[in-house]
Amino acid sequence: MKNDDNQLDQQKKVVPQYIPPSTQLLRSLAIEACSVLGRTNTQYTHPEVVGGLSNFLSFYAESLAKYASNGQFNPSAKRVVKQKGVSRGK
């Protein structure tokens, strides 16, 4: 019985390894988004803007994948983390 409980505990601790989307896919997404936004403002189609968005998406996706792979990501969690020294403008 004790061994069965131990195996169940180990199974619960297994955390999947998340892999972020490819850089090429995120670049294509950035190009498409900037193309659509460029219909209203051509500055969105500048290479620096497209590259910046692409880099941000890659950074965010990689960070989120690492965070989730460590078992620290729970999208259904409803908690607010208060930061010291941060004003909430009431």
C-alpha positions in Angstrom: 0.0 0.0 0.0 2.8 2.4 0.9 4.6 1.7 -2.4 1.4 2.4 -4.3 1.0 5.8 -2.6 4.7 6.6 -3.4 4.1 5.8 -7.1 1.0 8.0 -7.2 3.0 10.9 -5.6 5.7 10.5 -8.2 3.2 10.5 -11.0 1.7 13.7 -9.8 5.1 15.4 -9.7 5.8 14.7 -13.4 5.8 18.0 -15.2 5.7 18.1 -19.0 8.4 19.9 -20.8 7.0 22.8 -22.9 8.6 23.8 -26.1 8.1 27.3 -27.5 7.0 27.8 -31.1 9.8 28.1 -33.6 11.4 31.5 -34.2 10.4 31.3 -37.8 6.7 30.8 -36.9 6.9 33.8 -34.5 8.6 35.9 -37.1 5.8 35.0 -39.6 3.2 36.0 -37.0 5.0 39.3 -36.4 5.2 40.0 -40.1 1.4 39.3 -40.5 0.4 41.4 -37.5 2.6 44.3 -38.6 1.2 44.0 -42.1 -2.4 44.3 -40.8 -1.5 47.1 -38.5 0.4 48.8 -41.4 -2.9 49.4 -43.2 -3.7 52.1 -40.7 -0.2 53.3 -39.9 2.8 52.6 -42.2 5.2 52.9 -39.3 4.2 49.4 -38.2 5.7 48.0 -41.4 9.3 49.3 -40.7 11.8 46.4 -40.3 12.8 47.6 -36.8 9.2 47.3 -35.6 8.7 43.9 -37.2 12.0 42.7 -35.8 11.2 44.1 -32.3 7.9 42.4 -32.2 9.4 39.2 -33.4 12.1 39.3 -30.8 9.6 40.1 -28.0 7.4 37.2 -29.1 10.4 34.8 -29.1 11.6 36.0 -25.7 8.1 35.8 -24.2 7.4 32.3 -25.6 10.7 31.0 -24.4 10.3 32.5 -21.0 6.8 31.1 -20.6 7.9 27.6 -21.8 10.7 27.6 -19.2 8.4 28.8 -16.5 5.7 26.2 -17.4 8.3 23.4 -17.6 9.3 24.2 -14.1 5.8 23.5 -13.0 5.2 27.1 -12.1 2.5 28.0 -14.6 -1.1 27.7 -13.7 -3.4 29.8 -16.0 -6.4 29.1 -13.8 -4.8 30.5 -10.6 -6.4 33.6 -9.4 -3.9 35.4 -7.3 -2.5 38.8 -7.2 1.1 39.3 -6.3 1.8 42.6 -4.5 5.1 44.2 -5.2 6.9 46.3 -2.7 7.1 50.0 -3.6 4.6 49.8 -6.4 1.8 52.3 -6.3 -1.6 51.1 -7.4 -3.1 54.6 -8.1 -6.3 54.6 -6.1 
